[in-house]
Amino acid sequence: MSKQKLGRGLEAILSPLTSNKTATPAEHIVKIAIDKIKPNRHQPRLNFNEDKLQELAESIKQNGLLEPILVIQSIAPGEYELIAGERRLRASKLAGLKDIKAIVKTSASDKEKLDIALIENIQREDLNPIEEATAYKKYAEDYKYTQEQIAQIVNKNRSVVANTMRLLNLPNNIQNMIISGAISSGHGRMLAGITDESKLQELVKQIIEQGLTVRDIENIVSISKNNNKNSKAEKIKDIEIANLIEELQRLFGTKVEITGNGKKGKIIFNYNNLSDLERVSNILKK
């Protein structure tokens, strides 16, 4: 299949969503009746924090909706399908709004709908790790994308995409623990390498009852896999760096690279435009 150029970011996919530019005639802003908007079938986010939704609803009541949602015209006359902004749409319903400001795209492929919804959620840190992994899997299965191509779409390292997708190898009960926050995605990435079901469940029990850290699990898994000290040390270092890269990328909302060894090296922050650079700079200043 023909692959479009990757790594554009949300602003390049839809500039009105991330800037103050006026929407083009093909992407005009209108007010739409909320009951005429259908959910995005490709929405990667499944869990919404009710308390935060209520907070946003109160803000909308007081200040109005500052950023329009994104929709596409449906086949049915007068109806629309949501592409991005489900949290804003839900909060507007809670606030009692009957209509909502929206950017209307005249056309969008299923892949574009997934691109926009996924990137918007990632930039706002709205997805839990399992939702993110499921979205990556959809790219791989439905659009035959490699992990490297997926990484370019979401502006992350390939190793982070690979480690996130590994979470889907875990049993459902452990995935649910990651979703609820009972254990971290770092724990999950380490557990995903264990094929012995009984040992896996026992380690999860220890994490919950004894408060084992990710480093504790790294040591347990590394020792059981290989008793060679050098191999164990290298394995731990690689996992620690992968975990650190993911934490930094979630914090700064952009691709981060770490090069070097255990003694010295470089941390490189990537940015796509001036607003990206300003945002990273402001976070570093804090």
N, C-alpha and C positions, 0 to 999 in steps of 0.2 A: 504494500500500500504506500501511497505517497505521504511522506512525512513533512509537515510544515516546519519552518524554522522555530527552534525551541529557545527557552530561556528569556522570553520577552518580559515577563512579569505582568502583573495585573494592569499597571498603568498603560503598557503598550497594547494590551488586549482591549482595554476599554478606558481611554483617558478620562472621560467625565467622571468615572467612579472614584478616581484617586487624585483629581486636581480640580481647580476652580474654573477650568475652561468651560465655555458654553457648549452644550451638546449640539452636534451637527443635526441637520434636518432629518437624517436617517436615524438619529438617536435623540429624539426630542423629549422634553420633560413635560409631563401632563399630570393631572390629578385623576386617579382611577378609584372606582368603588372597590373597597377591600373584598367584598363578597364575590367579585368577578375575577379574583386572582387565584389560580391553582398552584399547589406546591411544585417545586422543582423536583422532577423524578430522579435527577442526578445529584441531589443534595447529599454530600458526604457526611454531614453532621446529623446525628440522631438524638443526641442528648442536649437538653437546654436547661440551664439553671433557673429555676422558677424565681428565686429571690432576685437574681440579677435582671431577669426579665421585668419584674415588678419595679425595680429601680429605674430601668430604662423607660418604662411606661410613665412613671412619675415625672421623669425629665421631659418626656415628650409632651405631657400635659402642660408643663410650665413653660417650655421653650420651643415647642413644636419639633417637627422632624427636620434635623439639620442636613441630613444626607439622603437623597432619594434612593429607593430600591431600584433594581433592574429587572425588567420583564420583557417578554417577547409576545407578540400577538398570537393568540391561539387560533385553531381552525374554526372553532365556534365563534360567530360574530359577537363582538363586544366583550370577549373574555381574553384573559392573558395568562401566561405561565411564568412563574417566578424563576429568575436565574440567580440573583444574588440579593441578600438582604432579608433572609427569613427571620432573623432575630428582630430586626426592626419592624417587620410586618406583624409578628406575634405581639410585640410590645405595643404597637399601635392599636391592635385589637383590644388589648387589655386597657389601654387608655381611653377606649370608647370611640375612637375615630371611625368614621364611616367611609372616608376616602383617604388616599395616601399619594404623596408625590412619587412619581416613578419615571425613570428613563426607559423609553420604549425602543427596543431594537427591532428592526423589521425582519431580521433573520438571524438564526444561530444554529449551528449543528449540535448534535448531542455531545460531541467532544468539546466544543466551545463552552457549552453549558457546564460541563464538568470542570473544565479549565478554570473558568471564572469563579464558580462556587468553591472549588478547592483552594485556589490561591487567596481568595478573600478570607476564607476561614483560617488559613495558615498565617496570613499577615496579622490577623486579629487574635491569634492563639486561641481560636474557638474550638478546635478539634481535640478530642482525647487521642492518645496514641493508637488505639485500636481503630477508630474511625479513619485516622490518617493512613494506617496500614491498608485498610480495606479499599480506600480510594486509590492507592498505589497499585493494588492488585487489579483493580478495574482497568487502569491504564494498561497493565501488562497483558491481561486476558482479552479485553475487548478491542484494544487498539494495537496490540502486539508491540508495545514499547519496551525497550530494554531499561534496566535500572539506571543506566547513565542518561538516557533520554528523559526519564521521569525526573531525575535529579536536576536536569537543566530547566524543566518546566517549573519546578517549585523552588529553584535557586538554592539547592542544598547539595551536600556532598553525596556521591554515590554510596559510600559506606553507610551514611546515615539512613538513606532510603532502604538499603539492603537490611540493615539491622532493625528498622521499623517493620518491614514486611515479615521478618522472622517471627514477630509476635503472634502472627496468625497461625503458627505451628503449635502454639500452646493450646491445651484443653480449654473448653469454654468457661469452666469455673475460674481458671486463672486469668483469662482475658477479662472476665467480669470484675475481678479484683483490681486489675489495672484501670479499668474504666471508673470504678468507684474510688480509686486512690488508696486502696488498702495496701497495695504494693506499687512500687514505681515502675516506669517503663525500663529503667536501668536494671532492676531485678529481673524483669521479664525477658530482656535480651539475653541475660546470662542463663536463665532457665530454659530458653528456647533451644539451647544446644544439648539438652539432656533427653535421651531417648527412653530411659528407664522410667516408666510411669509411676511406679511406687516410690522411687527415689525423688522424682520430681515433686510429687505431692508431699513427701516428708520435708523437703527443703522449704516448700511454701509454708508449711505448718511452723517450721523453725523461724522463718522470717516474721510471721505474725506474732508468735509467742515469745521469741527471744529478741526481736528487734534487730535481726541480722542486717548489716549494711550491704550495699552492692559489692563493696570490696571483699567482704566476708564471703559472699557467694562466688566471686571471681576466684578467690583462693581455693575454695572447696572444689569448684568445677575444674580448675586448672590442674590441681594435684591429682584428682581422680582420672583425668584424661591422659596426663603425661607426667611421669616422675622425673624427667630430665629437667634439671634446674634452669638451664639456659632457655629451653623451649617454654617452660612455665613463665619465666620472667618476660619473655617477648610477648607471650599470649596476654599476660596481664597488662603490659604497656599498651598494646594495640587496643584492647577493650577500653582501658581508661581514656585513651585519646579519643576514641569514637564517642564515648559518653560525654566527654568534655565538649567536643565539636557540636553535638546535638544540643547540649545545654546553652552554649553560646549562640547557636543559630536561633533557638527559641527566644532567647533574651533580646537579640539584636534584630531579628526578623530578616536576616540576609545570610547569604552563603559565607561560611567561615572556613579557612584552611589553616592547618597546623603542620609545619614542616620542621625537621630537625630531629634531635634525639633527647634523651632524658636529662641532659645537662644544659643544652641551649637550643634555640630555634626561633621560629617566627610564627606569629599569629596574623593572618591576613584576612581583612574584612572586605568583601566585595560589595559594590553598590552599582545600581543601574541608572541613577539620575541624581540631580542635586538634592532633591527632597530626601532620597535614601541616605545620602552622605550627611545631611544635616541631622537626620534622626539618629543615626549611629553616633555622630559627634555629641549630640545632646545626652545620649545614654552614657557615653564614656565620661562626660563632664560630671554627671551625677555620682 
